[in-house]
Amino acid sequence: MHFTTTSEAVRAWVHGWALSRGAAEPDPAPWGFTVTTGPPRHAVSHVLTTADAATVREVTAGTTSPGVRLKAFVRAEALAPWIAPGWSLSGEPGHLMSAPLHSARTPALPPLLPDGYRLRTWTRDGVTHARVCAADGTQAARGQTAVTGATAVVDKVETHLAHRRRGLGRLIMRTLTDAAAEQGATVGLLASSAEGRALYEATGWRVTAPLANALRGPGPAGHRRPGSRAGTHDPAASGQAYS
């Protein structure tokens, strides 16, 4: 939807994701892009615009630095046998999702926040943030979006467990997509966890491609079964939308 190929969608997503994360401009390669974030947290991710056995093997075999991540828009079961020794699947599988921003709006959303909650929005360095706080000042929900051209990448959407089922996730999404549309974006992209998929589908988003992550360990640890967890926690795989 909205993109003729998965590769086209990934190219649009990676630039918005890099902007959202405060990263340098994605560094192009024949197989995709390398994105470097930080400081304070320095991280390197190889993002494949197309993934097959030969490409994944080439990229992972040529990367020996511990902590480097790989993002491939294929199923985890397909990625697992392709990665070189020393790599393992990381976090839970997810999805790349897209929607035209006019249909990603939520017309059934109540016009006001639930009693006791407060919404704050601000834009800094090209990224629009939305945050909902509870009456005691603690954060209840959050999210952000970065617009590059006609594409808005929604990122870091999360509703804390104690505040779920109150429409806060939909409110965050409505706020972010409205802000992106005002900046000229016509289509949205996001990387969703399996947990968040239902929320997004209920508000007009559709799966464009599966998403699997892999992590380079400190030594030749070998492969890991799809669905099992790596020893290193992947914060990008938590919450409702992730990197």
C-alpha positions, 0 to 999 in steps of 0.5 A, a space after each residue: 500500500 502506497 509504495 510499489 515495492 517493500 524496498 521503496 517503503 524501507 528507504 522512506 522509513 529509514 530516513 524518517 527513523 534516523 531523524 526520529 532517533 537523532 542519528 546521522 543521515 543514513 549511509 547508503 550501501 549496495 544492500 541498504 543503509 547503515 544508521 549510527 545513533 548517539 551520543 549518549 548511546 552509540 549504536 549501529 544498525 544495518 538496514 537491508 532494503 532487500 534481503 536474501 540469503 546471499 545478501 544477509 550472509 555477506 553483510 553479517 559475515 563482514 561485520 564483526 563489531 559486537 553490538 551491531 544490529 541488522 534489520 531485515 524485512 523478512 520473517 524471522 524464520 527466514 532470517 535465522 539460517 542466513 545470518 553468519 556465526 556470531 549473530 543471533 535473532 534479537 527481540 520479537 519479530 515485528 512488522 513494517 506498517 503504512 497508512 495514508 494519513 487521512 485514513 490513519 485518523 481515528 474519528 471515534 476518538 473522544 474529543 477530550 482526554 480522560 479526566 485527570 490526564 494532560 496532553 503535551 506536544 512539542 517539536 524539536 529538531 524536526 521531530 514532533 513529540 506527544 506525551 500524556 501525563 497522569 494527574 500525579 505527573 507521571 508519564 502515561 503514554 508517549 510517541 513521536 513522529 519525524 517527517 521527511 518529504 511526504 512520509 511521516 515515520 511514527 516512532 516510540 509509541 508506548 502506553 504504560 500498563 497501568 494506563 491502558 484501555 483508556 484510549 491514550 494510544 489512539 490519542 497519541 496516534 491521532 495527535 502525531 498523524 494530525 501534526 504530520 499532515 499539517 507538515 505536508 506528509 501524506 503517508 505514514 510508516 511505522 515499525 510495530 511490535 506484534 503487541 501493537 499491531 492490533 492498535 494500528 490496524 484498528 486505526 487504518 494501518 496495514 502491514 507492508 512487510 514483516 520485520 526481523 532483527 539480529 544482533 552481533 554478539 561478542 563471539 561466534 555464538 551461532 544461530 538462535 531459534 526463531 522466537 527465542 530471546 537473545 541474552 542482550 535485551 533489545 529495547 527497540 522490541 518493547 512497547 507498541 511501536 519499536 525501531 
